[in-house]
Amino acid sequence: MGSNAFEKKPSRKAVKRFHFYPRFWKTAETPSGTFLKWKRIVEKSFISSNQVPDIIMTMSIDAYQDIMHGPLVSFLELSKKLGGVVADHAQFVKEAFDAQFEFLKKVAVSSPPSNVDLQSMLKPTSEKIATIQAFREKNRTSPFFNHLSSISESIPALGWVCVAPAPGPYVKEMNDAGQFYINRVLKDWKEKDLNHVEWARLWIQTLTELQQFIKQHHTTGLVWSGKNKSTISSGSGVPPPPPPIGGLPPPIPIADLKVSDLEDDRSALFAQINQGADITKGLKKVTSDMQTHKNPSLRSGPAPYKAPPTTVANGTRLVSAPSVLKQPTFSRDGKKWLIEYQQNNANLLVENAEMNNVVYMYRCEGSTLQIKGKINSVVMDSCKKCSLVFDTMVSSAEFINCQSVQMQVLGKVPTISVDKTDGCQMYLSSQSLGVEIISSKSSEMNVMIPKGTSGDYTEQPIPEQFKTVVKGTSLSTICVESLG
């Protein structure tokens, strides 16, 4: 072939390998086997060596577009087919991805901006995420509430642009956060309509490919091109603040800084250290009348000052505002009972409930709910120090994001689900000993098993610690008992 073979323009794939994969520089894949001849070929090709950063950023933008034109488009089309609130919710998801795509295009041509400018650039994406989550809160009575929750719990994955040095695992964590509601969608619809099953699969695939995109192009954090100034800061046209009136303070004269004073202080310090055991002779003895445990009067006095809780955002210290208590509600909407924002109410009672009714208890504190009759299911969401007493349940009792809650079944319940809950006491009856308890990301869970007819209970904790070992190509997991 002669030297003319090296004058031939290489393929785009070969040039990309040269730029991005150094292991191809001196391998048998190169015609000459040397780096210099390949360098000469690339320099004559359509991609020059100083264009490598542009190629990298272009590949990053193209890869993100592949996600938007791939699983995300399929997800949006299927959401539109399902219709209703699912289609409306999916439209907000599309707008959130579009906002992040516009942000990444600015990243591809900008250098890292200031914190203030960065917040301005991220504002469209954050507003779309807030819209998605607010839409879920407005449609809690919807039969597609699990669909909305699947998206709302995992859509914060788009906040990976603010995470360093491991944004990829953050997306995986957000994907897992929505998995609880994804499983409920699969459970409710796998035998009714497979379109809902495919809908859940496409959303998981979208976040999975987003994680792969980050791993490939933004492994340790958001990568800026570093070429130009930020598009926000360069277009704002806001001049820097003027200097204070009177100008800067005059510098301290060097002649006023006496080195001899510093040397005298150091000499005195070392002289005291060199005293050895004699250094304690100058200490005063604490007599009994000076000891607070013997004189309670010394302990009285004004309470120490406690600063209000503060949060830091973008270098500015802000005082957090107190939470606003919402109006408590107790209502029935068709087949669903809604109990929300109850405070210290021990007389919550659901009567005349039917077998297909569902009870939903949300953000209550210090309250007790009693359900008489046979109902389908009950959900206790984001409640604190609450109690639940019911007769018989057809489906399940669920506790989500709760703290210090108790449950007692007088009849029978087939399933108890505990998710992201710290402190859950479950009192069973003799008819409900065949119950299945499903727990995830929870702690301090105890099951009270009745002892015959005496009314006494045996307390059994649900394991929280596990040991996993590798056996061949599979894993084996067993519970680990605490020895403390």
Residue, then its C-alpha position, 0 to 999 in steps of 0.5 A: m500500500g505504501s505511504n499513500a495509505f497514511e494520507k487517506k482521511p481516517s474514519r470518524k470512529a477512528v479519529k474519536r478513538f485517537h482522541f478519547y482512547p489513548r490505548f489505541w495510540k500504539t496498538a496493531e489497529t493503527p496502520s503504522g503502529t506509532f503515535l506520530k503517524w496517527k497524529r499527522i493523519v488526524e491533523k490533516s483530517f476534519i477534526s483538529s487536536n484543539q477541537v477535542p473539548d468541543i467534540i466532548m461537549t457535543m457528544s454530551i449534548d447528543a447523549y442527553q438528546d438520545i435519552m429524550h428521544g428514546p425512553l422518555v419519548s416512549f414514556l410520554e406517548l404511553s402516558k398520553k395513551l393512559g390519559g387523565v392526570v397521568a398525561d398531565h403529569a407527564q407533560f410536566v416531566k417533559e418540560a423539566f427535561d427540556a429545561q435541563f437540556e437547555f441548561l446543559k447547552k449553556v454548560a457546553v459553552s460556558s465556564p463555571p458561574s458564580n453561585v448566584d448565577l448558577q441558581s438563576m440558570l437552575k431556576p427553570t428546572s427546579e420550578k418544574i420539579a416543584t410543579i410535578q410534586a405539587f401536582r401529586e399533592k393536589n391529586r391524592t384522591s386520584p386512582f392513579f395516585n401511585h403513578l403520580s407518586s412514582i414520578s414525584e419521588s424520583i424526579p429530584a434525580l434531575g438535581w444531579v447537576c448540583v451533586a459532586p463528586a458522585p452524581g451517578p449514585y444520587v440518581k440511583e438513589m432517587n430511582d430507588a426512592g420511587q421504586f416503592y410506588i412503582n411496585r404498587v403500580l405493578k401489583d395493581w395493574k399487572e393483571k388488569d392492563l399491561n400498558h401500566v406495567e410498560w409505563a413503569r418500565l419505561w420510567i425506570q429505563t429513563l432514569t437508568e439511562l440518565q445515570q449511565f449518561i452521567k457516568q460517561h460524561h459527568t462522572t465526578g460532577l457537572v463538567w463545564s466547557g471552560k471556554n467562555k464566561s457564563t451566559i448569565s453573568s455575561g448578559s446581565g450587564v450589572p456592574p460591580p458594587p461601588p467601593p465604600i465611602g471614604g475608600l479602603p482603610p489605610p494599610i498598617p505601617i510596617a514600622d508599627l509591627k514590632v517583632s521584639d514583642l512577639e519574641d518576648d511573648r514566645s519566650a514567656l510561654f516557653a519559660q512557663i512550659n519549662q517549669g514542669a510540675d511547678i506550673t500548677k503551684g499558681l492554681k487556686k484550690v476549689t473549696s466546697d463553697m465554690q462547688t455547684h453540686k454542693n451549692p444549688s444556689l450557684r446553679s440558678g441564673p438566667a437561661p443560656y441564649k439559644a440562637p434560632p435555627t439557621t440554614v445556609a444557602n449560597g453563602t447567605r445565612l437565612v433564619s428558617a421560618p416556623s412551619v404553618l399548621k394547616q386546617p385539620t380535615f376529616s371527610r369522605d370522598g366516595k370510597k375514600w376517607l381522608i383524615e389530614y393534619q389532625q393534632n392531639n385528637a384521640n377520638l377519630l372514628v370511622e363508622n359504617a365503612e364498607m368493604n371497598n373503602v380506603v382510609y388515608m391518614y396524612r400528617c397527623e400527630g398525637s392522634t388515635l384512629q379507630i375503624k369499625g367494620k371491615i374495610n379494604s385498606v388503610v394508609m398512614d402517611s407522614c404521621k407522628k406518634c399516632s395509633l391505629v385500631f381496626d377490626t378486619m382488613v381485606s387488603s393491607a395496612e401501610f405505614i409510610n414516612c411515619q415516626s413512633v406509630q402503633m397499630q392493633v388489629l382486633g380481627k384479621v389483616p393479610t398484609i402489613s407494609v412499613d416503609k421509611t418508618d422509625g418506630c412501629q409497634m404492631y399488636l396482632s390478634s389470634q386471627s391474624l397470626g398468618v400476616e405477612i409483614i413487608s418492611s423497607k428502610s425502617s427501624e425500631m419495628n416490633v411485633m406483639i404476638p398474643k399469648g393465648t387468651s390471657g391478654d399478654y403479648t410476646e414482643q418480637p423485633i423485626p430484623e434491621q441488620f443483614k449479612t450478605v455473602v457471595k456464593g458463586t454467581s449469586l448472593s446469600t443474605i441472612c439476618v444478623e442478631s444484635l449481641g448488645 
